[in-house]
């Protein structure tokens, strides 16, 4: 397996090339965070010329739908590439986008269990209070998750896994083939409810960006909270 710095660089280079090849434009920067079994890939400056026209016209849903369809097509390719790069066995791929900020997030979940000692929260941050706040936001949108887990990947990245979050009507929509429509409806709702609970107060930090995606078949959601840098006095 490549050394850590080389691995970050190789994944970053691969993702830049992948996006450029399939969307017509690559990101201006890519930041890779690896805390097994989670890999987060945050990119900035990513908006194709045609997408920029649609965003200017407030046609966000059209852009998101196209990107979702593209990512569905690319998942198997990404999983194979990660194996070739470093024999990383990826189980799931998630993605979300912030069109107005021209940013995006890809989450890769490896086929292994998280090591608790490498994902510990800082002592000064109340993990339980944070998870309770996430549950409160989830209740506003649909229902309290059956299980909420949060992982401190680094000083600026928190990953949240929620299980058993779908309500009955959502399950019926999925069963009837309205998967993309449901995802497009849930995205802005998730962002809204997360802004209505005191996440920043609990963390003692500002949240710069939040990304979310779902595996409807498994009734699982992954969210990533990117924190603003700590202000130095």
ZADO-1210 file (C-alpha; in nm, 4 decimals, padded with zeros to 6 digits):
<atoms>
<atom x="00.0000" y="00.0000" z="00.0000" code="UNK" pos="1"/>
<atom x="00.1338" y="00.3495" z="-00.0808" code="UNK" pos="2"/>
<atom x="00.2602" y="00.5723" z="00.2009" code="UNK" pos="3"/>
<atom x="-00.0074" y="00.7976" z="00.3520" code="UNK" pos="4"/>
<atom x="00.0973" y="01.1196" z="00.1744" code="UNK" pos="5"/>
<atom x="00.1310" y="00.9360" z="-00.1557" code="UNK" pos="6"/>
<atom x="-00.2081" y="00.7713" z="-00.1053" code="UNK" pos="7"/>
<atom x="-00.3749" y="01.1085" z="-00.0441" code="UNK" pos="8"/>
<atom x="-00.2066" y="01.2459" z="-00.3552" code="UNK" pos="9"/>
<atom x="-00.3042" y="00.9502" z="-00.5739" code="UNK" pos="10"/>
<atom x="-00.6683" y="00.9587" z="-00.4651" code="UNK" pos="11"/>
<atom x="-00.6793" y="01.3365" z="-00.5157" code="UNK" pos="12"/>
<atom x="-00.5301" y="01.3066" z="-00.8637" code="UNK" pos="13"/>
<atom x="-00.7674" y="01.0250" z="-00.9582" code="UNK" pos="14"/>
<atom x="-01.0786" y="01.2130" z="-00.8442" code="UNK" pos="15"/>
<atom x="-00.9713" y="01.5302" z="-01.0273" code="UNK" pos="16"/>
<atom x="-00.9218" y="01.3328" z="-01.3486" code="UNK" pos="17"/>
<atom x="-01.2480" y="01.1429" z="-01.3016" code="UNK" pos="18"/>
<atom x="-01.4530" y="01.4604" z="-01.2595" code="UNK" pos="19"/>
<atom x="-01.2810" y="01.6358" z="-01.5477" code="UNK" pos="20"/>
<atom x="-01.3365" y="01.3397" z="-01.7807" code="UNK" pos="21"/>
<atom x="-01.7030" y="01.2925" z="-01.6959" code="UNK" pos="22"/>
<atom x="-01.8250" y="01.6436" z="-01.6207" code="UNK" pos="23"/>
<atom x="-01.6094" y="01.8427" z="-01.8603" code="UNK" pos="24"/>
<atom x="-01.4352" y="02.0351" z="-01.5827" code="UNK" pos="25"/>
<atom x="-01.2218" y="01.9337" z="-01.2896" code="UNK" pos="26"/>
<atom x="-01.2129" y="02.0949" z="-00.9433" code="UNK" pos="27"/>
<atom x="-00.9584" y="02.3636" z="-00.8574" code="UNK" pos="28"/>
<atom x="-00.8609" y="02.1782" z="-00.5389" code="UNK" pos="29"/>
<atom x="-00.9210" y="01.8400" z="-00.3740" code="UNK" pos="30"/>
<atom x="-00.8731" y="01.7586" z="-00.0055" code="UNK" pos="31"/>
<atom x="-00.8606" y="01.3925" z="00.0960" code="UNK" pos="32"/>
<atom x="-00.9113" y="01.2736" z="00.4542" code="UNK" pos="33"/>
<atom x="-00.8535" y="00.9086" z="00.5461" code="UNK" pos="34"/>
<atom x="-00.9596" y="00.7576" z="00.8778" code="UNK" pos="35"/>
<atom x="-01.0381" y="00.3946" z="00.8072" code="UNK" pos="36"/>
<atom x="-01.2947" y="00.2800" z="00.7233" code="UNK" pos="37"/>
<atom x="-01.3920" y="00.6262" z="00.5989" code="UNK" pos="38"/>
<atom x="-01.2425" y="00.8346" z="00.3203" code="UNK" pos="39"/>
<atom x="-01.3822" y="01.1823" z="00.2549" code="UNK" pos="40"/>
<atom x="-01.2909" y="01.3751" z="-00.0581" code="UNK" pos="41"/>
<atom x="-01.3843" y="01.7436" z="-00.0543" code="UNK" pos="42"/>
<atom x="-01.3372" y="01.9476" z="-00.3698" code="UNK" pos="43"/>
<atom x="-01.3703" y="02.3160" z="-00.4516" code="UNK" pos="44"/>
<atom x="-01.4146" y="02.5151" z="-00.7686" code="UNK" pos="45"/>
<atom x="-01.6266" y="02.2498" z="-00.9366" code="UNK" pos="46"/>
<atom x="-01.8972" y="02.3729" z="-01.1730" code="UNK" pos="47"/>
<atom x="-01.9066" y="02.3002" z="-01.5461" code="UNK" pos="48"/>
<atom x="-01.9899" y="02.5898" z="-01.7850" code="UNK" pos="49"/>
<atom x="-02.3315" y="02.4475" z="-01.8758" code="UNK" pos="50"/>
<atom x="-02.4070" y="02.3845" z="-01.5070" code="UNK" pos="51"/>
<atom x="-02.3102" y="02.7446" z="-01.4286" code="UNK" pos="52"/>
<atom x="-02.5788" y="02.8665" z="-01.6698" code="UNK" pos="53"/>
<atom x="-02.8410" y="02.6433" z="-01.5058" code="UNK" pos="54"/>
<atom x="-02.7356" y="02.7511" z="-01.1562" code="UNK" pos="55"/>
<atom x="-02.7594" y="03.1161" z="-01.2618" code="UNK" pos="56"/>
<atom x="-03.1176" y="03.0416" z="-01.3686" code="UNK" pos="57"/>
<atom x="-03.1827" y="02.8696" z="-01.0327" code="UNK" pos="58"/>
<atom x="-03.2252" y="02.5306" z="-01.2034" code="UNK" pos="59"/>
<atom x="-03.0527" y="02.3509" z="-00.9159" code="UNK" pos="60"/>
<atom x="-03.2613" y="02.0350" z="-00.9349" code="UNK" pos="61"/>
<atom x="-03.1673" y="01.9715" z="-01.2978" code="UNK" pos="62"/>
<atom x="-02.7969" y="01.9924" z="-01.2169" code="UNK" pos="63"/>
<atom x="-02.8275" y="01.7738" z="-00.9072" code="UNK" pos="64"/>
<atom x="-03.0290" y="01.5117" z="-01.0914" code="UNK" pos="65"/>
<atom x="-02.7690" y="01.4917" z="-01.3692" code="UNK" pos="66"/>
<atom x="-02.4853" y="01.4627" z="-01.1190" code="UNK" pos="67"/>
<atom x="-02.6660" y="01.1937" z="-00.9213" code="UNK" pos="68"/>
<atom x="-02.7238" y="00.9897" z="-01.2366" code="UNK" pos="69"/>
<atom x="-02.3596" y="01.0325" z="-01.3349" code="UNK" pos="70"/>
<atom x="-02.2365" y="00.9224" z="-00.9919" code="UNK" pos="71"/>
<atom x="-02.4623" y="00.6170" z="-01.0014" code="UNK" pos="72"/>
<atom x="-02.2878" y="00.5228" z="-01.3244" code="UNK" pos="73"/>
<atom x="-01.9390" y="00.5888" z="-01.1843" code="UNK" pos="74"/>
<atom x="-01.9659" y="00.4036" z="-00.8535" code="UNK" pos="75"/>
<atom x="-01.8309" y="00.0708" z="-00.9809" code="UNK" pos="76"/>
<atom x="-01.5483" y="00.2509" z="-01.1597" code="UNK" pos="77"/>
<atom x="-01.4494" y="00.4376" z="-00.8437" code="UNK" pos="78"/>
<atom x="-01.4573" y="00.1184" z="-00.6353" code="UNK" pos="79"/>
<atom x="-01.2282" y="-00.0564" z="-00.8846" code="UNK" pos="80"/>
<atom x="-00.9908" y="00.2416" z="-00.8993" code="UNK" pos="81"/>
<atom x="-00.9482" y="00.2521" z="-00.5209" code="UNK" pos="82"/>
<atom x="-00.8586" y="-00.1156" z="-00.5239" code="UNK" pos="83"/>
<atom x="-00.6007" y="-00.0583" z="-00.7971" code="UNK" pos="84"/>
<atom x="-00.4529" y="00.2447" z="-00.6203" code="UNK" pos="85"/>
<atom x="-00.4018" y="00.0840" z="-00.2788" code="UNK" pos="86"/>
<atom x="-00.6056" y="-00.2373" z="-00.2520" code="UNK" pos="87"/>
<atom x="-00.8743" y="-00.0432" z="-00.0673" code="UNK" pos="88"/>
<atom x="-01.1914" y="-00.2522" z="-00.0610" code="UNK" pos="89"/>
<atom x="-01.4678" y="00.0060" z="-00.0926" code="UNK" pos="90"/>
<atom x="-01.8146" y="-00.1098" z="00.0096" code="UNK" pos="91"/>
<atom x="-02.0159" y="00.2056" z="-00.0603" code="UNK" pos="92"/>
<atom x="-01.9791" y="00.5424" z="-00.2338" code="UNK" pos="93"/>
<atom x="-02.1795" y="00.8514" z="-00.1399" code="UNK" pos="94"/>
<atom x="-02.1761" y="01.2006" z="-00.2913" code="UNK" pos="95"/>
<atom x="-02.3309" y="01.5424" z="-00.2398" code="UNK" pos="96"/>
<atom x="-02.2831" y="01.8898" z="-00.3855" code="UNK" pos="97"/>
<atom x="-02.3065" y="02.2562" z="-00.2903" code="UNK" pos="98"/>
<atom x="-02.3718" y="02.4194" z="-00.6260" code="UNK" pos="99"/>
<atom x="-02.3691" y="02.7795" z="-00.5074" code="UNK" pos="100"/>
<atom x="-02.0316" y="02.7374" z="-00.3394" code="UNK" pos="101"/>
<atom x="-01.9032" y="02.5176" z="-00.6261" code="UNK" pos="102"/>
<atom x="-01.7993" y="02.2470" z="-00.3810" code="UNK" pos="103"/>
<atom x="-01.8697" y="01.8777" z="-00.3402" code="UNK" pos="104"/>
<atom x="-01.8038" y="01.5739" z="-00.1258" code="UNK" pos="105"/>
<atom x="-01.7454" y="01.2082" z="-00.2042" code="UNK" pos="106"/>
<atom x="-01.7538" y="00.9588" z="00.0842" code="UNK" pos="107"/>
<atom x="-01.6025" y="00.6137" z="00.0433" code="UNK" pos="108"/>
<atom x="-01.6861" y="00.3512" z="00.3065" code="UNK" pos="109"/>
<atom x="-01.4389" y="00.0644" z="00.3233" code="UNK" pos="110"/>
<atom x="-01.5457" y="-00.2920" z="00.3878" code="UNK" pos="111"/>
<atom x="-01.4090" y="-00.3048" z="00.7418" code="UNK" pos="112"/>
<atom x="-01.5139" y="-00.2097" z="01.0924" code="UNK" pos="113"/>
<atom x="-01.4080" y="00.1259" z="01.2393" code="UNK" pos="114"/>
<atom x="-01.1329" y="00.1154" z="01.4989" code="UNK" pos="115"/>
<atom x="-01.2723" y="00.3061" z="01.7960" code="UNK" pos="116"/>
<atom x="-00.9309" y="00.4231" z="01.9174" code="UNK" pos="117"/>
<atom x="-00.8598" y="00.6051" z="01.5894" code="UNK" pos="118"/>
<atom x="-01.1951" y="00.7849" z="01.5741" code="UNK" pos="119"/>
<atom x="-01.2085" y="00.9266" z="01.9270" code="UNK" pos="120"/>
<atom x="-01.3594" y="01.2681" z="01.9849" code="UNK" pos="121"/>
<atom x="-01.1643" y="01.5457" z="02.1580" code="UNK" pos="122"/>
<atom x="-01.2359" y="01.5561" z="02.5301" code="UNK" pos="123"/>
<atom x="-01.3608" y="01.9154" z="02.5099" code="UNK" pos="124"/>
<atom x="-01.6432" y="01.8257" z="02.2651" code="UNK" pos="125"/>
<atom x="-01.9573" y="01.6500" z="02.3907" code="UNK" pos="126"/>
<atom x="-02.0149" y="01.3687" z="02.1408" code="UNK" pos="127"/>
<atom x="-02.3373" y="01.2528" z="02.3056" code="UNK" pos="128"/>
<atom x="-02.4867" y="01.6033" z="02.2964" code="UNK" pos="129"/>
<atom x="-02.3895" y="01.6322" z="01.9298" code="UNK" pos="130"/>
<atom x="-02.5615" y="01.3030" z="01.8425" code="UNK" pos="131"/>
<atom x="-02.8719" y="01.4075" z="02.0364" code="UNK" pos="132"/>
<atom x="-02.8793" y="01.7287" z="01.8320" code="UNK" pos="133"/>
<atom x="-02.8545" y="01.5287" z="01.5091" code="UNK" pos="134"/>
<atom x="-03.1434" y="01.3105" z="01.6306" code="UNK" pos="135"/>
<atom x="-03.3498" y="01.6231" z="01.7013" code="UNK" pos="136"/>
<atom x="-03.2881" y="01.7487" z="01.3465" code="UNK" pos="137"/>
<atom x="-03.3749" y="01.4074" z="01.2033" code="UNK" pos="138"/>
<atom x="-03.7025" y="01.4070" z="01.3973" code="UNK" pos="139"/>
<atom x="-03.7928" y="01.7403" z="01.2369" code="UNK" pos="140"/>
<atom x="-03.7391" y="01.5928" z="00.8890" code="UNK" pos="141"/>
<atom x="-03.8771" y="01.2410" z="00.9260" code="UNK" pos="142"/>
<atom x="-03.8198" y="01.0543" z="01.2527" code="UNK" pos="143"/>
<atom x="-03.5541" y="00.9849" z="01.5142" code="UNK" pos="144"/>
<atom x="-03.3026" y="00.7388" z="01.3679" code="UNK" pos="145"/>
<atom x="-03.2881" y="00.3870" z="01.5033" code="UNK" pos="146"/>
<atom x="-02.9158" y="00.4459" z="01.5541" code="UNK" pos="147"/>
<atom x="-02.6878" y="00.7479" z="01.5226" code="UNK" pos="148"/>
<atom x="-02.3081" y="00.7169" z="01.5149" code="UNK" pos="149"/>
<atom x="-02.0613" y="01.0019" z="01.4793" code="UNK" pos="150"/>
<atom x="-01.6912" y="00.9888" z="01.3992" code="UNK" pos="151"/>
<atom x="-01.4291" y="01.2593" z="01.4436" code="UNK" pos="152"/>
<atom x="-01.2143" y="01.2163" z="01.1310" code="UNK" pos="153"/>
<atom x="-00.9925" y="01.5178" z="01.1919" code="UNK" pos="154"/>
<atom x="-01.0043" y="01.8680" z="01.3396" code="UNK" pos="155"/>
<atom x="-01.2315" y="01.9917" z="01.0609" code="UNK" pos="156"/>
<atom x="-01.4307" y="01.6837" z="00.9583" code="UNK" pos="157"/>
<atom x="-01.7115" y="01.5013" z="01.1401" code="UNK" pos="158"/>
<atom x="-01.8883" y="01.2085" z="00.9774" code="UNK" pos="159"/>
<atom x="-02.2338" y="01.0948" z="01.0907" code="UNK" pos="160"/>
<atom x="-02.4000" y="00.7632" z="01.0096" code="UNK" pos="161"/>
<atom x="-02.7737" y="00.7318" z="01.0743" code="UNK" pos="162"/>
<atom x="-02.9601" y="00.4032" z="01.0420" code="UNK" pos="163"/>
<atom x="-03.3351" y="00.3310" z="01.0224" code="UNK" pos="164"/>
<atom x="-03.4362" y="00.6817" z="00.9211" code="UNK" pos="165"/>
<atom x="-03.7011" y="00.6231" z="00.6551" code="UNK" pos="166"/>
<atom x="-04.0702" y="00.6621" z="00.7326" code="UNK" pos="167"/>
<atom x="-04.3351" y="00.4448" z="00.5736" code="UNK" pos="168"/>
<atom x="-04.4347" y="00.6845" z="00.2928" code="UNK" pos="169"/>
<atom x="-04.0681" y="00.7175" z="00.1897" code="UNK" pos="170"/>
<atom x="-04.0331" y="00.3406" z="00.1741" code="UNK" pos="171"/>
<atom x="-04.3409" y="00.3248" z="-00.0474" code="UNK" pos="172"/>
<atom x="-04.1980" y="00.5908" z="-00.2810" code="UNK" pos="173"/>
<atom x="-03.8720" y="00.3969" z="-00.3067" code="UNK" pos="174"/>
<atom x="-04.0564" y="00.0737" z="-00.3762" code="UNK" pos="175"/>
<atom x="-04.2469" y="00.2492" z="-00.6537" code="UNK" pos="176"/>
<atom x="-03.9301" y="00.3771" z="-00.8198" code="UNK" pos="177"/>
<atom x="-03.9251" y="00.7402" z="-00.7015" code="UNK" pos="178"/>
<atom x="-03.5707" y="00.7178" z="-00.5635" code="UNK" pos="179"/>
<atom x="-03.4213" y="01.0224" z="-00.7342" code="UNK" pos="180"/>
<atom x="-03.7286" y="01.2359" z="-00.6680" code="UNK" pos="181"/>
<atom x="-03.7101" y="01.1472" z="-00.2996" code="UNK" pos="182"/>
<atom x="-03.3407" y="01.2290" z="-00.2795" code="UNK" pos="183"/>
<atom x="-03.3909" y="01.5663" z="-00.4482" code="UNK" pos="184"/>
<atom x="-03.6701" y="01.6484" z="-00.2017" code="UNK" pos="185"/>
<atom x="-03.4820" y="01.5328" z="00.1076" code="UNK" pos="186"/>
<atom x="-03.1554" y="01.7179" z="00.0382" code="UNK" pos="187"/>
<atom x="-03.2772" y="02.0756" z="00.0985" code="UNK" pos="188"/>
<atom x="-03.4960" y="01.9569" z="00.3854" code="UNK" pos="189"/>
<atom x="-03.1959" y="01.7981" z="00.5596" code="UNK" pos="190"/>
<atom x="-02.9956" y="02.1187" z="00.5245" code="UNK" pos="191"/>
<atom x="-03.2853" y="02.3226" z="00.6599" code="UNK" pos="192"/>
<atom x="-03.3462" y="02.1115" z="00.9715" code="UNK" pos="193"/>
<atom x="-02.9753" y="02.0921" z="01.0499" code="UNK" pos="194"/>
<atom x="-02.9671" y="02.4722" z="01.0519" code="UNK" pos="195"/>
<atom x="-03.2601" y="02.4781" z="01.2963" code="UNK" pos="196"/>
<atom x="-03.0804" y="02.2898" z="01.5757" code="UNK" pos="197"/>
<atom x="-02.7855" y="02.4216" z="01.7827" code="UNK" pos="198"/>
<atom x="-02.5100" y="02.2102" z="01.6258" code="UNK" pos="199"/>
<atom x="-02.2575" y="02.4943" z="01.6311" code="UNK" pos="200"/>
<atom x="-02.3337" y="02.5699" z="01.9962" code="UNK" pos="201"/>
<atom x="-02.2748" y="02.2071" z="02.0936" code="UNK" pos="202"/>
<atom x="-01.9503" y="02.1884" z="01.8980" code="UNK" pos="203"/>
<atom x="-01.8283" y="02.5346" z="01.9943" code="UNK" pos="204"/>
<atom x="-01.7342" y="02.5720" z="01.6270" code="UNK" pos="205"/>
<atom x="-01.8903" y="02.7107" z="01.3128" code="UNK" pos="206"/>
<atom x="-02.0024" y="02.4621" z="01.0486" code="UNK" pos="207"/>
<atom x="-01.8683" y="02.5750" z="00.7108" code="UNK" pos="208"/>
<atom x="-02.0440" y="02.3121" z="00.4994" code="UNK" pos="209"/>
<atom x="-02.2643" y="02.0086" z="00.5375" code="UNK" pos="210"/>
<atom x="-02.3118" y="01.7243" z="00.2891" code="UNK" pos="211"/>
<atom x="-02.5567" y="01.4332" z="00.2983" code="UNK" pos="212"/>
<atom x="-02.6404" y="01.1250" z="00.0948" code="UNK" pos="213"/>
<atom x="-02.8426" y="00.8056" z="00.1420" code="UNK" pos="214"/>
<atom x="-02.8454" y="00.4343" z="00.0762" code="UNK" pos="215"/>
<atom x="-03.2199" y="00.3840" z="00.0588" code="UNK" pos="216"/>
<atom x="-03.1912" y="00.0080" z="00.0141" code="UNK" pos="217"/>
<atom x="-03.0105" y="-00.0240" z="00.3470" code="UNK" pos="218"/>
<atom x="-03.2010" y="00.2632" z="00.5148" code="UNK" pos="219"/>
<atom x="-02.8739" y="00.4432" z="00.5923" code="UNK" pos="220"/>
<atom x="-02.7629" y="00.8045" z="00.5657" code="UNK" pos="221"/>
<atom x="-02.4129" y="00.9518" z="00.5806" code="UNK" pos="222"/>
<atom x="-02.3505" y="01.3194" z="00.6553" code="UNK" pos="223"/>
<atom x="-02.0262" y="01.5133" z="00.6686" code="UNK" pos="224"/>
<atom x="-01.9866" y="01.8367" z="00.8645" code="UNK" pos="225"/>
<atom x="-01.6893" y="02.0508" z="00.7671" code="UNK" pos="226"/>
<atom x="-01.5936" y="02.2852" z="01.0488" code="UNK" pos="227"/>
<atom x="-01.4422" y="02.6283" z="01.0119" code="UNK" pos="228"/>
<atom x="-01.0839" y="02.6618" z="01.1349" code="UNK" pos="229"/>
<atom x="-01.0381" y="02.7367" z="01.5032" code="UNK" pos="230"/>
<atom x="-00.9856" y="03.1097" z="01.5501" code="UNK" pos="231"/>
<atom x="-00.6521" y="03.1910" z="01.7116" code="UNK" pos="232"/>
<atom x="-00.6460" y="03.4756" z="01.9590" code="UNK" pos="233"/>
</atoms>
